[in-house]
Amino acid sequence: MPLMDWLAALVLITAWGLNFVVIKLGLSEIPPLLLGALRFVLVIFPAIFFIKCPPLPWRLIVAYGLTISLGQFVFLFTAMHVGMPAGLASVVLQSQAFFTVLLAAVFMKESVRWNNVLGVAVAVAGLVLIEQGAQSGDMPLLGFFLTLLAAFSWAMGNMVAKKAGKADVLGLVVWGALVPPLPFFVLSLVFEGPEAIRHSLAHVSPVGIFAVLYLSLAATIVGYVLWGRLLARHPASKVAPLSLLVPLVGLVSASVFLDERLGVIQWLGGGVVMLGLAVNIFGPRVTDGLIRRRRREAGGTLLR
């Protein structure tokens, strides 16, 4: 990838890694479904008055909003509300990389090379190590499965972004955000109740306000615009595994700001995840370099 795309990926990884700490802070004051509604209301307003609707079929815009926005965050916010730790949530959610590569191969006929398979396998081993290093009881089973559903929703949204191609990604993020607020508000009324909504809005502190602003501006608009552009410019099998670095930021920031402790095995798992990422990205270069070298050597032998 070009240097500017690598820099965009670095900004993205940092913003999304810190995202999980911010979610926990927001959930300490705002119920999860209401937090989702507020997040996407601020994504829409006032941006929708300045951002043109992308030249895409409405079915793609709605599908993007239903998957990467509504589906992902209904499950993720609820998972963290029922006790999923921020650091471990950042790890499990990155299973979207595996879902994305699989879905792209099945539905978009993208090729999967040996380094994709090996890189994902190594990264999975790292994620398992991180999970096994957690203290007993730190990750509730319900929270784990809800986070997996969030990851699958994200992967489905990646397919929509790929289908949209090089259309205006900012427009897709903003106009796709029209979809989730109403369902979020309805779900909040049904499951959290009007009293909880009134109480949280009446007693929200600067911490809660910061959380909503960060989730809407940094994590959603900035994050998904960069993510969508990377997906439009590069194969999903190369872009999706970049998110495997997000858990490292998530685990460290959760340890620093939320006092979630990291064990030796978790650090080891993080190193294995990075190894898997390196295999996925640099594997073809190593292989192609060896092939070219052998061809040159073979050509030299024939000349002699």
C-alpha positions as CSV (number, residue, x, y, z in Angstrom):
1,M,0.0,0.0,0.0
2,P,1.2,3.6,-0.5
3,L,2.5,5.5,2.4
4,M,-0.6,7.7,2.8
5,D,-2.7,4.6,3.1
6,W,-0.4,3.2,5.8
7,L,-0.8,6.5,7.7
8,A,-4.5,6.3,7.3
9,A,-4.5,2.8,8.7
10,L,-2.4,3.9,11.7
11,V,-4.9,6.7,12.5
12,L,-7.7,4.2,12.1
13,I,-6.1,1.5,14.3
14,T,-5.5,4.1,17.1
15,A,-9.0,5.6,16.9
16,W,-10.7,2.2,17.0
17,G,-8.4,0.8,19.7
18,L,-9.3,3.6,22.1
19,N,-13.0,3.3,21.1
20,F,-13.6,0.4,23.5
21,V,-12.4,2.4,26.5
22,V,-14.7,5.2,25.4
23,I,-17.7,2.8,25.0
24,K,-17.2,1.6,28.6
25,L,-17.1,5.2,29.8
26,G,-20.3,6.0,27.9
27,L,-22.1,2.9,29.2
28,S,-21.3,4.0,32.8
29,E,-23.9,6.8,32.3
30,I,-26.0,5.9,29.2
31,P,-27.9,2.6,28.5
32,P,-26.4,0.8,25.5
33,L,-29.3,1.1,23.0
34,L,-29.7,4.8,23.9
35,L,-26.0,5.3,23.5
36,G,-26.2,3.8,20.0
37,A,-29.1,6.1,19.1
38,L,-27.3,9.2,20.3
39,R,-24.1,8.2,18.5
40,F,-25.8,8.0,15.1
41,V,-27.9,11.1,15.6
42,L,-24.7,13.1,15.9
43,V,-23.2,11.3,12.9
44,I,-26.2,12.6,10.9
45,F,-26.6,16.1,12.2
46,P,-25.4,18.5,11.0
47,A,-23.2,16.6,8.5
48,I,-26.2,15.5,6.3
49,F,-26.8,19.2,5.4
50,F,-23.3,19.5,4.0
51,I,-22.6,16.0,2.6
52,K,-24.2,15.0,-0.6
53,C,-25.9,11.6,-0.9
54,P,-23.6,9.3,-2.7
55,P,-24.7,8.2,-6.2
56,L,-25.6,4.7,-5.1
57,P,-28.8,2.6,-5.0
58,W,-30.7,3.2,-1.8
59,R,-30.6,-0.6,-1.2
60,L,-26.8,-0.3,-0.7
61,I,-27.1,2.7,1.6
62,V,-29.8,1.0,3.7
63,A,-27.8,-2.3,3.8
64,Y,-24.7,-0.4,5.0
65,G,-26.7,1.2,7.8
66,L,-28.3,-2.1,8.8
67,T,-25.1,-4.0,9.0
68,I,-22.0,-2.0,9.8
69,S,-24.0,0.6,11.9
70,L,-27.1,-0.9,13.5
71,G,-26.2,-4.6,13.6
72,Q,-22.7,-4.2,14.8
73,F,-23.4,-1.8,17.6
74,V,-26.6,-3.2,18.9
75,F,-24.6,-6.4,19.6
76,L,-21.3,-4.8,20.7
77,F,-22.8,-2.2,23.1
78,T,-25.1,-4.8,24.6
79,A,-22.2,-7.2,25.0
80,M,-20.1,-4.7,26.9
81,H,-23.2,-3.7,28.9
82,V,-23.6,-7.3,30.1
83,G,-19.9,-7.4,31.2
84,M,-17.7,-7.9,28.2
85,P,-14.4,-6.3,29.2
86,A,-13.2,-3.5,26.9
87,G,-9.8,-5.1,26.1
88,L,-11.3,-8.5,25.3
89,A,-14.1,-7.0,23.3
90,S,-11.5,-5.3,21.1
91,V,-9.9,-8.8,20.6
92,V,-13.1,-10.8,19.8
93,L,-14.5,-8.1,17.5
94,Q,-11.5,-8.5,15.2
95,S,-12.9,-11.9,14.1
96,Q,-14.5,-9.7,11.5
97,A,-11.3,-10.0,9.6
98,F,-11.8,-13.7,9.2
99,F,-15.5,-13.3,8.3
100,T,-14.6,-10.6,5.8
101,V,-12.0,-12.7,4.0
102,L,-14.4,-15.7,3.8
103,L,-17.3,-13.6,2.6
104,A,-15.2,-11.8,0.0
105,A,-14.0,-15.2,-1.3
106,V,-17.5,-16.7,-1.5
107,F,-19.5,-13.7,-2.7
108,M,-17.0,-11.6,-4.6
109,K,-14.7,-14.3,-5.9
110,E,-11.6,-12.6,-4.4
111,S,-8.6,-14.9,-4.4
112,V,-7.3,-16.2,-1.2
113,R,-3.5,-16.9,-1.2
114,W,-1.5,-19.2,1.0
115,N,-0.3,-16.2,3.1
116,N,-3.9,-15.1,3.8
117,V,-4.7,-18.6,5.1
118,L,-1.5,-18.9,7.2
119,G,-1.7,-15.3,8.4
120,V,-5.3,-15.8,9.6
121,A,-4.4,-19.1,11.2
122,V,-1.5,-17.6,13.1
123,A,-3.6,-14.6,14.2
124,V,-6.4,-16.9,15.4
125,A,-3.8,-18.7,17.6
126,G,-2.8,-15.3,19.0
127,L,-6.4,-14.3,19.7
128,V,-6.9,-17.7,21.5
129,L,-3.8,-17.0,23.6
130,I,-5.1,-13.6,24.6
131,E,-8.5,-15.1,25.5
132,Q,-6.9,-17.9,27.5
133,G,-4.8,-15.4,29.3
134,A,-7.8,-13.6,30.7
135,Q,-8.7,-14.3,34.3
136,S,-11.6,-16.7,34.9
137,G,-15.0,-15.1,34.7
138,D,-13.7,-11.9,32.9
139,M,-15.5,-12.8,29.7
140,P,-19.2,-13.8,30.0
141,L,-20.4,-16.3,27.5
142,L,-23.3,-14.1,26.4
143,G,-21.0,-11.2,25.9
144,F,-18.7,-13.4,23.8
145,F,-21.4,-14.5,21.4
146,L,-22.9,-11.0,21.1
147,T,-19.4,-9.7,20.2
148,L,-19.1,-12.4,17.5
149,L,-22.5,-11.3,16.1
150,A,-21.2,-7.8,16.0
151,A,-18.1,-8.9,14.1
152,F,-20.2,-10.8,11.6
153,S,-22.4,-7.7,11.1
154,W,-19.2,-5.6,10.5
155,A,-18.0,-8.1,7.9
156,M,-21.3,-8.0,6.1
157,G,-21.0,-4.2,6.1
158,N,-17.5,-4.6,4.5
159,M,-19.1,-6.5,1.6
160,V,-21.6,-3.6,1.1
161,A,-18.6,-1.1,1.1
162,K,-16.8,-3.2,-1.4
163,K,-19.9,-3.3,-3.6
164,A,-20.1,0.5,-3.4
165,G,-16.6,0.7,-4.8
166,K,-15.0,4.1,-5.0
167,A,-18.1,6.0,-4.4
168,D,-18.0,8.9,-1.8
169,V,-17.3,7.0,1.4
170,L,-18.0,10.0,3.7
171,G,-21.4,10.3,2.0
172,L,-22.1,6.6,2.5
173,V,-21.2,6.8,6.2
174,V,-23.3,9.9,6.8
175,W,-26.3,8.9,4.8
176,G,-26.1,5.3,6.0
177,A,-26.4,6.6,9.5
178,L,-30.0,7.6,8.7
179,V,-30.9,4.0,9.2
180,P,-29.9,3.1,12.8
181,P,-31.2,6.0,15.1
182,L,-35.0,5.1,14.9
183,P,-34.5,1.4,15.5
184,F,-32.1,2.2,18.3
185,F,-34.6,4.5,19.9
186,V,-37.4,2.0,19.6
187,L,-35.3,-0.8,21.0
188,S,-34.3,1.5,23.9
189,L,-37.9,2.3,24.7
190,V,-38.8,-1.3,24.7
191,F,-35.9,-2.9,26.5
192,E,-34.5,0.0,28.6
193,G,-37.7,2.0,29.2
194,P,-38.6,5.7,29.1
195,E,-37.6,6.3,32.7
196,A,-34.0,5.1,32.1
197,I,-33.8,7.3,29.0
198,R,-35.1,10.4,30.9
199,H,-32.8,9.7,33.9
200,S,-29.6,9.2,31.8
201,L,-30.3,12.3,29.6
202,A,-31.0,14.5,32.6
203,H,-27.9,13.4,34.5
204,V,-25.3,13.0,31.8
205,S,-21.9,14.4,32.7
206,P,-19.1,15.8,30.6
207,V,-17.7,12.2,30.4
208,G,-20.9,10.9,28.8
209,I,-21.0,13.9,26.4
210,F,-17.3,13.2,25.4
211,A,-18.1,9.5,24.9
212,V,-21.0,10.3,22.5
213,L,-18.9,12.9,20.6
214,Y,-15.9,10.6,20.3
215,L,-18.0,7.6,19.1
216,S,-19.8,9.7,16.5
217,L,-17.0,11.8,15.1
218,A,-13.7,9.9,15.7
219,A,-14.8,6.3,15.7
220,T,-17.6,6.5,13.1
221,I,-17.0,9.4,10.6
222,V,-13.2,9.4,10.6
223,G,-12.8,5.7,11.3
224,Y,-15.3,4.3,8.7
225,V,-14.4,6.8,6.0
226,L,-10.7,5.7,6.2
227,W,-11.8,2.1,6.4
228,G,-14.1,2.3,3.4
229,R,-11.4,4.0,1.3
230,L,-8.9,1.3,2.2
231,L,-11.4,-1.4,1.2
232,A,-12.1,0.4,-2.1
233,R,-8.5,0.7,-3.0
234,H,-7.1,-2.7,-1.9
235,P,-8.3,-6.4,-1.7
236,A,-10.3,-7.2,1.4
237,S,-7.9,-10.0,2.2
238,K,-5.2,-7.4,2.7
239,V,-7.2,-4.6,4.4
240,A,-9.3,-6.7,6.9
241,P,-6.4,-8.2,8.8
242,L,-5.0,-4.7,9.5
243,S,-7.7,-4.4,12.2
244,L,-5.9,-7.2,14.1
245,L,-3.7,-4.4,15.5
246,V,-6.8,-2.8,17.1
247,P,-6.8,-5.3,20.0
248,L,-3.3,-4.3,21.0
249,V,-4.3,-0.7,21.3
250,G,-7.6,-1.8,23.0
251,L,-5.8,-4.0,25.5
252,V,-3.2,-1.5,26.4
253,S,-5.6,1.4,26.7
254,A,-8.0,-0.7,28.8
255,S,-5.2,-1.5,31.1
256,V,-4.1,2.1,31.5
257,F,-7.5,3.8,31.7
258,L,-9.8,1.0,33.1
259,D,-7.3,-0.9,35.1
260,E,-7.9,-4.1,33.2
261,R,-4.9,-6.2,33.8
262,L,-2.8,-7.9,31.1
263,G,-1.1,-11.2,31.7
264,V,2.1,-12.6,30.1
265,I,0.0,-14.9,27.9
266,Q,-2.0,-11.9,26.6
267,W,1.1,-10.1,25.7
268,L,2.4,-13.2,24.0
269,G,-0.9,-13.5,22.1
270,G,-0.6,-9.9,20.9
271,G,2.9,-10.7,19.5
272,V,1.5,-13.7,17.7
273,V,-1.3,-11.6,16.2
274,M,1.3,-9.2,14.9
275,L,3.2,-12.1,13.4
276,G,0.0,-13.3,11.6
277,L,-0.5,-9.8,10.3
278,A,3.1,-9.7,9.0
279,V,2.6,-13.1,7.2
280,N,-0.6,-11.8,5.6
281,I,0.9,-8.6,4.3
282,F,4.5,-9.5,3.5
283,G,4.2,-13.2,2.6
284,P,3.7,-12.6,-1.2
285,R,6.8,-10.3,-1.3
286,V,9.0,-12.9,0.3
287,T,7.6,-15.7,-2.0
288,D,7.8,-13.6,-5.2
289,G,11.4,-12.5,-4.2
290,L,12.5,-16.1,-3.8
291,I,10.9,-17.1,-7.1
292,R,12.6,-14.2,-9.0
293,R,15.9,-15.1,-7.3
294,R,15.6,-18.8,-8.3
295,R,14.8,-17.8,-11.9
296,R,17.8,-15.6,-12.1
297,E,20.0,-18.3,-10.7
298,A,18.5,-20.8,-13.1
299,G,19.1,-18.4,-16.0
300,G,22.7,-17.9,-15.0
301,T,23.2,-21.7,-14.8
302,L,21.8,-22.1,-18.4
303,L,24.1,-19.4,-19.7
304,R,27.1,-21.1,-18.2
